[in-house]
Protein backbone atom coordinates (compact mmCIF):
# COMPACT_ATOMS: atom_id res chain seq x y z
CA UNK A 1 0.00 0.00 0.00
CA UNK A 2 1.31 3.47 -0.85
CA UNK A 3 2.35 5.71 2.01
CA UNK A 4 -0.19 8.21 3.30
CA UNK A 5 0.43 11.72 1.98
CA UNK A 6 -0.32 15.12 3.49
CA UNK A 7 -0.37 18.58 1.96
CA UNK A 8 -0.02 21.54 4.30
CA UNK A 9 -1.13 24.86 2.86
CA UNK A 10 0.16 27.77 4.92
CA UNK A 11 -1.96 30.89 4.55
CA UNK A 12 0.38 33.49 6.03
CA UNK A 13 0.40 36.92 4.41
CA UNK A 14 4.21 36.88 4.37
CA UNK A 15 5.95 35.68 1.20
CA UNK A 16 8.96 33.38 1.53
CA UNK A 17 11.51 33.51 2.98
CA UNK A 18 10.08 35.79 5.70
CA UNK A 19 9.76 34.14 9.11
CA UNK A 20 6.18 33.12 9.80
CA UNK A 21 4.40 31.75 12.85
CA UNK A 22 1.95 29.97 10.57
CA UNK A 23 4.83 28.34 8.71
CA UNK A 24 6.34 27.18 12.01
CA UNK A 25 3.08 25.55 13.12
CA UNK A 26 2.70 24.02 9.66
CA UNK A 27 6.14 22.42 9.90
CA UNK A 28 5.34 21.10 13.37
CA UNK A 29 2.12 19.51 12.14
CA UNK A 30 3.90 17.90 9.21
CA UNK A 31 6.60 16.54 11.52
CA UNK A 32 3.95 15.12 13.84
CA UNK A 33 2.22 13.43 10.89
CA UNK A 34 5.56 11.93 9.82
CA UNK A 35 5.71 10.12 13.16
CA UNK A 36 2.68 8.15 11.93
CA UNK A 37 4.10 7.28 8.53
CA UNK A 38 2.60 10.22 6.66
CA UNK A 39 4.86 11.94 4.13
CA UNK A 40 4.14 15.34 2.68
CA UNK A 41 5.05 18.91 1.94
CA UNK A 42 4.12 22.45 2.84
CA UNK A 43 3.13 25.13 0.34
CA UNK A 44 3.01 28.81 1.27
CA UNK A 45 -0.06 29.91 -0.66
CA UNK A 46 1.03 33.53 -0.94
CA UNK A 47 4.02 32.34 -3.01
CA UNK A 48 1.63 30.86 -5.59
CA UNK A 49 -0.39 32.85 -8.10
CA UNK A 50 -3.93 31.89 -7.06
CA UNK A 51 -6.42 33.84 -9.13
CA UNK A 52 -9.72 34.96 -7.60
CA UNK A 53 -12.69 32.84 -8.57
CA UNK A 54 -14.57 29.64 -7.84
CA UNK A 55 -13.51 27.50 -10.80
CA UNK A 56 -10.89 24.76 -10.85
CA UNK A 57 -8.91 26.69 -13.48
CA UNK A 58 -9.29 30.45 -13.95
CA UNK A 59 -6.91 30.52 -16.92
CA UNK A 60 -4.10 32.97 -17.58
CA UNK A 61 -1.32 32.84 -15.00
CA UNK A 62 -3.48 30.96 -12.49
CA UNK A 63 -1.32 28.43 -10.64
CA UNK A 64 -4.17 26.90 -8.63
CA UNK A 65 -4.56 23.88 -10.97
CA UNK A 66 -1.10 22.59 -10.00
CA UNK A 67 -1.85 23.14 -6.31
CA UNK A 68 -5.26 21.50 -6.75
CA UNK A 69 -3.49 18.42 -8.13
CA UNK A 70 -1.45 18.26 -4.93
CA UNK A 71 -4.68 18.43 -2.90
CA UNK A 72 -6.19 15.62 -4.96
CA UNK A 73 -3.07 13.49 -4.52
CA UNK A 74 -3.02 13.92 -0.73
CA UNK A 75 -4.88 11.89 1.89
CA UNK A 76 -4.72 14.71 4.44
CA UNK A 77 -5.07 18.46 3.87
CA UNK A 78 -3.84 20.81 6.58
CA UNK A 79 -4.80 24.49 6.39
CA UNK A 80 -2.81 26.81 8.65
CA UNK A 81 -3.78 30.47 8.98
CA UNK A 82 -2.88 33.50 11.06
CA UNK A 83 -5.58 35.48 12.84
CA UNK A 84 -6.29 39.02 11.65
CA UNK A 85 -9.15 41.04 13.17
CA UNK A 86 -10.45 37.81 14.67
CA UNK A 87 -10.71 36.19 11.24
CA UNK A 88 -8.74 33.79 9.05
CA UNK A 89 -6.43 35.43 6.54
CA UNK A 90 -7.51 36.65 3.12
CA UNK A 91 -5.13 34.06 1.67
CA UNK A 92 -7.00 31.28 3.50
CA UNK A 93 -10.27 32.66 2.15
CA UNK A 94 -8.86 32.57 -1.38
CA UNK A 95 -7.92 28.89 -0.91
CA UNK A 96 -11.43 28.09 0.35
CA UNK A 97 -12.99 29.91 -2.59
CA UNK A 98 -10.94 27.90 -5.07
CA UNK A 99 -11.82 24.66 -3.28
CA UNK A 100 -15.47 25.65 -3.76
CA UNK A 101 -15.12 24.42 -7.35
CA UNK A 102 -14.99 20.86 -6.00
CA UNK A 103 -18.68 21.09 -5.09
CA UNK A 104 -19.38 20.47 -8.77
CA UNK A 105 -16.69 17.83 -9.35
CA UNK A 106 -17.01 14.06 -8.93
CA UNK A 107 -14.70 11.07 -9.20
CA UNK A 108 -15.10 8.07 -11.52
CA UNK A 109 -17.71 6.62 -9.16
CA UNK A 110 -19.79 9.77 -9.06
CA UNK A 111 -18.68 10.79 -5.57
CA UNK A 112 -17.42 14.30 -4.61
CA UNK A 113 -13.71 14.53 -5.39
CA UNK A 114 -12.69 15.22 -1.79
CA UNK A 115 -14.49 12.25 -0.23
CA UNK A 116 -12.15 9.99 1.78
CA UNK A 117 -9.79 12.90 2.51
CA UNK A 118 -9.08 14.23 5.99
CA UNK A 119 -8.72 17.89 7.00
CA UNK A 120 -6.84 19.53 9.87
CA UNK A 121 -6.66 23.20 10.84
CA UNK A 122 -3.90 25.22 12.48
CA UNK A 123 -4.43 28.76 13.77
CA UNK A 124 -2.03 31.28 15.33
CA UNK A 125 -2.44 34.88 16.41
CA UNK A 126 -2.16 37.55 19.09
CA UNK A 127 -5.92 37.87 19.51
CA UNK A 128 -9.01 35.77 20.06
CA UNK A 129 -10.70 34.03 17.17
CA UNK A 130 -9.25 30.52 16.97
CA UNK A 131 -12.51 28.70 17.68
CA UNK A 132 -14.39 30.93 15.25
CA UNK A 133 -11.79 30.37 12.54
CA UNK A 134 -11.74 26.60 13.09
CA UNK A 135 -15.53 26.57 12.78
CA UNK A 136 -15.38 28.49 9.48
CA UNK A 137 -12.63 26.29 8.03
CA UNK A 138 -14.18 23.00 9.11
CA UNK A 139 -17.69 23.85 7.91
CA UNK A 140 -16.33 24.88 4.52
CA UNK A 141 -14.11 21.81 4.21
CA UNK A 142 -16.94 19.53 5.34
CA UNK A 143 -19.23 21.01 2.67
CA UNK A 144 -16.56 20.25 0.08
CA UNK A 145 -16.29 16.63 1.22
CA UNK A 146 -13.42 16.45 3.70
CA UNK A 147 -13.72 14.55 6.98
CA UNK A 148 -12.52 16.14 10.23
CA UNK A 149 -10.98 13.91 12.93
CA UNK A 150 -11.61 14.29 16.64
CA UNK A 151 -9.71 17.29 18.05
CA UNK A 152 -8.56 18.19 14.57
CA UNK A 153 -7.58 21.82 15.21
CA UNK A 154 -4.38 23.16 16.78
CA UNK A 155 -4.14 26.78 17.85
CA UNK A 156 -2.11 29.28 19.81
CA UNK A 157 -3.47 32.64 20.95
CA UNK A 158 -0.94 35.06 22.36
CA UNK A 159 -1.77 37.90 24.68
CA UNK A 160 -3.89 40.47 22.87
CA UNK A 161 -2.16 43.58 21.52
CA UNK A 162 1.31 42.32 22.41
CA UNK A 163 4.33 41.83 20.17
CA UNK A 164 5.30 38.23 20.95
CA UNK A 165 4.42 35.87 18.11
CA UNK A 166 4.30 32.09 18.14
CA UNK A 167 7.60 31.96 16.25
CA UNK A 168 9.23 34.09 18.99
CA UNK A 169 8.53 31.64 21.82
CA UNK A 170 11.53 29.92 23.31
CA UNK A 171 9.79 26.56 23.16
CA UNK A 172 6.50 25.12 22.03
CA UNK A 173 3.88 25.39 24.79
CA UNK A 174 3.05 21.99 26.27
CA UNK A 175 -0.65 22.23 25.42
CA UNK A 176 0.09 23.14 21.80
CA UNK A 177 2.51 20.22 21.49
CA UNK A 178 -0.10 17.88 22.95
CA UNK A 179 -2.78 19.18 20.59
CA UNK A 180 -0.45 18.81 17.62
CA UNK A 181 0.38 15.21 18.53
CA UNK A 182 -3.30 14.34 19.02
CA UNK A 183 -4.45 15.97 15.79
CA UNK A 184 -1.73 14.23 13.77
CA UNK A 185 -2.39 10.84 15.35
CA UNK A 186 -6.14 11.06 14.80
CA UNK A 187 -5.77 12.37 11.24
CA UNK A 188 -3.43 9.54 10.25
CA UNK A 189 -5.74 6.98 11.86
CA UNK A 190 -8.84 8.35 10.14
CA UNK A 191 -7.12 8.65 6.76
CA UNK A 192 -6.12 4.98 6.90
CA UNK A 193 -9.66 3.97 7.82
CA UNK A 194 -11.09 5.95 4.91
CA UNK A 195 -8.54 4.50 2.50
CA UNK A 196 -9.54 0.98 3.58
CA UNK A 197 -13.29 1.70 3.76
CA UNK A 198 -14.31 4.44 1.32
CA UNK A 199 -17.53 6.36 1.53
CA UNK A 200 -20.18 4.64 -0.63
CA UNK A 201 -21.12 5.94 -4.05
C-alpha positions as CSV (number, residue, x, y, z in Angstrom):
1,X,0.0,0.0,0.0
2,X,1.3,3.5,-0.9
3,X,2.4,5.7,2.0
4,X,-0.2,8.2,3.3
5,X,0.4,11.7,2.0
6,X,-0.3,15.1,3.5
7,X,-0.4,18.6,2.0
8,X,0.0,21.5,4.3
9,X,-1.1,24.9,2.9
10,X,0.2,27.8,4.9
11,X,-2.0,30.9,4.6
12,X,0.4,33.5,6.0
13,X,0.4,36.9,4.4
14,X,4.2,36.9,4.4
15,X,5.9,35.7,1.2
16,X,9.0,33.4,1.5
17,X,11.5,33.5,3.0
18,X,10.1,35.8,5.7
19,X,9.8,34.1,9.1
20,X,6.2,33.1,9.8
21,X,4.4,31.8,12.9
22,X,1.9,30.0,10.6
23,X,4.8,28.3,8.7
24,X,6.3,27.2,12.0
25,X,3.1,25.6,13.1
26,X,2.7,24.0,9.7
27,X,6.1,22.4,9.9
28,X,5.3,21.1,13.4
29,X,2.1,19.5,12.1
30,X,3.9,17.9,9.2
31,X,6.6,16.5,11.5
32,X,3.9,15.1,13.8
33,X,2.2,13.4,10.9
34,X,5.6,11.9,9.8
35,X,5.7,10.1,13.2
36,X,2.7,8.2,11.9
37,X,4.1,7.3,8.5
38,X,2.6,10.2,6.7
39,X,4.9,11.9,4.1
40,X,4.1,15.3,2.7
41,X,5.1,18.9,1.9
42,X,4.1,22.5,2.8
43,X,3.1,25.1,0.3
44,X,3.0,28.8,1.3
45,X,-0.1,29.9,-0.7
46,X,1.0,33.5,-0.9
47,X,4.0,32.3,-3.0
48,X,1.6,30.9,-5.6
49,X,-0.4,32.9,-8.1
50,X,-3.9,31.9,-7.1
51,X,-6.4,33.8,-9.1
52,X,-9.7,35.0,-7.6
53,X,-12.7,32.8,-8.6
54,X,-14.6,29.6,-7.8
55,X,-13.5,27.5,-10.8
56,X,-10.9,24.8,-10.9
57,X,-8.9,26.7,-13.5
58,X,-9.3,30.4,-13.9
59,X,-6.9,30.5,-16.9
60,X,-4.1,33.0,-17.6
61,X,-1.3,32.8,-15.0
62,X,-3.5,31.0,-12.5
63,X,-1.3,28.4,-10.6
64,X,-4.2,26.9,-8.6
65,X,-4.6,23.9,-11.0
66,X,-1.1,22.6,-10.0
67,X,-1.9,23.1,-6.3
68,X,-5.3,21.5,-6.8
69,X,-3.5,18.4,-8.1
70,X,-1.5,18.3,-4.9
71,X,-4.7,18.4,-2.9
72,X,-6.2,15.6,-5.0
73,X,-3.1,13.5,-4.5
74,X,-3.0,13.9,-0.7
75,X,-4.9,11.9,1.9
76,X,-4.7,14.7,4.4
77,X,-5.1,18.5,3.9
78,X,-3.8,20.8,6.6
79,X,-4.8,24.5,6.4
80,X,-2.8,26.8,8.7
81,X,-3.8,30.5,9.0
82,X,-2.9,33.5,11.1
83,X,-5.6,35.5,12.8
84,X,-6.3,39.0,11.6
85,X,-9.2,41.0,13.2
86,X,-10.4,37.8,14.7
87,X,-10.7,36.2,11.2
88,X,-8.7,33.8,9.0
89,X,-6.4,35.4,6.5
90,X,-7.5,36.6,3.1
91,X,-5.1,34.1,1.7
92,X,-7.0,31.3,3.5
93,X,-10.3,32.7,2.2
94,X,-8.9,32.6,-1.4
95,X,-7.9,28.9,-0.9
96,X,-11.4,28.1,0.4
97,X,-13.0,29.9,-2.6
98,X,-10.9,27.9,-5.1
99,X,-11.8,24.7,-3.3
100,X,-15.5,25.7,-3.8
101,X,-15.1,24.4,-7.3
102,X,-15.0,20.9,-6.0
103,X,-18.7,21.1,-5.1
104,X,-19.4,20.5,-8.8
105,X,-16.7,17.8,-9.3
106,X,-17.0,14.1,-8.9
107,X,-14.7,11.1,-9.2
108,X,-15.1,8.1,-11.5
109,X,-17.7,6.6,-9.2
110,X,-19.8,9.8,-9.1
111,X,-18.7,10.8,-5.6
112,X,-17.4,14.3,-4.6
113,X,-13.7,14.5,-5.4
114,X,-12.7,15.2,-1.8
115,X,-14.5,12.3,-0.2
116,X,-12.1,10.0,1.8
117,X,-9.8,12.9,2.5
118,X,-9.1,14.2,6.0
119,X,-8.7,17.9,7.0
120,X,-6.8,19.5,9.9
121,X,-6.7,23.2,10.8
122,X,-3.9,25.2,12.5
123,X,-4.4,28.8,13.8
124,X,-2.0,31.3,15.3
125,X,-2.4,34.9,16.4
126,X,-2.2,37.5,19.1
127,X,-5.9,37.9,19.5
128,X,-9.0,35.8,20.1
129,X,-10.7,34.0,17.2
130,X,-9.2,30.5,17.0
131,X,-12.5,28.7,17.7
132,X,-14.4,30.9,15.3
133,X,-11.8,30.4,12.5
134,X,-11.7,26.6,13.1
135,X,-15.5,26.6,12.8
136,X,-15.4,28.5,9.5
137,X,-12.6,26.3,8.0
138,X,-14.2,23.0,9.1
139,X,-17.7,23.8,7.9
140,X,-16.3,24.9,4.5
141,X,-14.1,21.8,4.2
142,X,-16.9,19.5,5.3
143,X,-19.2,21.0,2.7
144,X,-16.6,20.2,0.1
145,X,-16.3,16.6,1.2
146,X,-13.4,16.5,3.7
147,X,-13.7,14.6,7.0
148,X,-12.5,16.1,10.2
149,X,-11.0,13.9,12.9
150,X,-11.6,14.3,16.6
151,X,-9.7,17.3,18.1
152,X,-8.6,18.2,14.6
153,X,-7.6,21.8,15.2
154,X,-4.4,23.2,16.8
155,X,-4.1,26.8,17.9
156,X,-2.1,29.3,19.8
157,X,-3.5,32.6,20.9
158,X,-0.9,35.1,22.4
159,X,-1.8,37.9,24.7
160,X,-3.9,40.5,22.9
161,X,-2.2,43.6,21.5
162,X,1.3,42.3,22.4
163,X,4.3,41.8,20.2
164,X,5.3,38.2,20.9
165,X,4.4,35.9,18.1
166,X,4.3,32.1,18.1
167,X,7.6,32.0,16.3
168,X,9.2,34.1,19.0
169,X,8.5,31.6,21.8
170,X,11.5,29.9,23.3
171,X,9.8,26.6,23.2
172,X,6.5,25.1,22.0
173,X,3.9,25.4,24.8
174,X,3.1,22.0,26.3
175,X,-0.6,22.2,25.4
176,X,0.1,23.1,21.8
177,X,2.5,20.2,21.5
178,X,-0.1,17.9,22.9
179,X,-2.8,19.2,20.6
180,X,-0.4,18.8,17.6
181,X,0.4,15.2,18.5
182,X,-3.3,14.3,19.0
183,X,-4.5,16.0,15.8
184,X,-1.7,14.2,13.8
185,X,-2.4,10.8,15.4
186,X,-6.1,11.1,14.8
187,X,-5.8,12.4,11.2
188,X,-3.4,9.5,10.2
189,X,-5.7,7.0,11.9
190,X,-8.8,8.4,10.1
191,X,-7.1,8.7,6.8
192,X,-6.1,5.0,6.9
193,X,-9.7,4.0,7.8
194,X,-11.1,6.0,4.9
195,X,-8.5,4.5,2.5
196,X,-9.5,1.0,3.6
197,X,-13.3,1.7,3.8
198,X,-14.3,4.4,1.3
199,X,-17.5,6.4,1.5
200,X,-20.2,4.6,-0.6
201,X,-21.1,5.9,-4.0
